[in-house]
Amino acid sequence: MDVFVFYAAAAITLLGASMVLVLANPLRAAMALILSLGALSVIYVLLHAQFVAVMQLLVYAGAIIVLFVFVIMLLNLEDPKTRRSWPWVAGVFTIIGGLSYGLARGLMVDDNQFITSGPPHVNALSKDYGTVEQVGREIMTTFVLPFEMLSVLLLVAVVGAVVISKKRL
Amino acid sequence: MVPIGVPVEHVIALAVALFVIGVLGVLLRKSVIVMLMSVELMLNAANLLFVVFAERWGVARGQTISFFVMAVAAAEAAVGLAILIGVFRTHNTTDVDELRDLLEQS
């Protein structure tokens, strides 16, 4: 069952991402992005990352996409001819993607490479793995300095966004 | 194998595909706003890798990092869209082919 849900969510993720790439109307592209990121959060739940999944929905669907949609509507964007005519770029990067996947897979399948040499784990996930409690404790202890720096970064971003987009200060 | 019974390679393949689609979006689209969306797709591909390897090793640290990536993505989107609004105000377009002020006049 989980396996089926994973592959369905993966297909929807890729479908949404391709629609972002293909759809001409930016508003539709934003909706396709929600589809893609929402399906990705399903995958996060399957990977025992409940907290990340909820944050994904809150931050992306709740904040980032709303911001995108606001800007699109504010600027009244609609451009029909919206694509470059570089068909070879698609081919080149598909090949690069395939190669990097092959590289990752090759590194993993060989014995003594990085994945197989890791500690055995899979069945040893702790009971609170991926819960708000565990991730939150880690953020507040090990990563407390990056966390505080992140709040400064967000403050700077907010102030910077206002300063840049304001007509006159 | 990830606990749900999916080979970890398949999750990596998904992340790679997502990243490639993001790169293609940045390279092939002309609208700045869709390019920013494609950047979000690439960040999400990286996040997916963090989460899947966190689970692979049974260490939740990757999830913590992916939380930080998300916050940085939010900051990036805010500033990027603000720049977009500023550019649109002066140039009345979001087409990257028409925004060539930094190019030497020819």
Interface residues (C-beta under 8 A of the other chain):
Chain A: D2 V3 F6 Y7 A10 T13 L14 A17 S18 V20 L21 P26 A29 A30 L33 S36 L37 L40 I43 Y44 L46 L47 H48 A49 F51 V52 M55 Q56 V59 Y60 A63 I64 L67 F68 V71 I72 L74 L75 L77 D79 K81 T82 R83 R84 W86 V89 A90 F93 T94 I96 G97 S100 Y101 A104 R105 M108 I115 G118 P119 H121 V122 N123 A124 L125 S126 Y129 G130 Q134 V135 E138 I139 T142 F143 P146 F147 L150 L153 L154 V156 A157 V158 G160 A161 V162 I164 S165 K167
Chain B: M1 V2 P3 I4 G5 V6 V8 E9 H10 V11 I12 A13 L14 V16 A17 L18 F19 V20 I21 G22 V23 L24 G25 L27 L28 R29 K30 S31 I33 V34 L36 M37 S38 E40 L41 N44 N47 L48 V51 V52 A54 E55 R56 W57 G58 V59 A60 R61 Q63 T64 S66 F67 F68 M70 A71 V72 A73 A74 A75 E76 A77 A78 V79 L81 A82 I83 L84 I85 G86 F88 R89 T94 D95
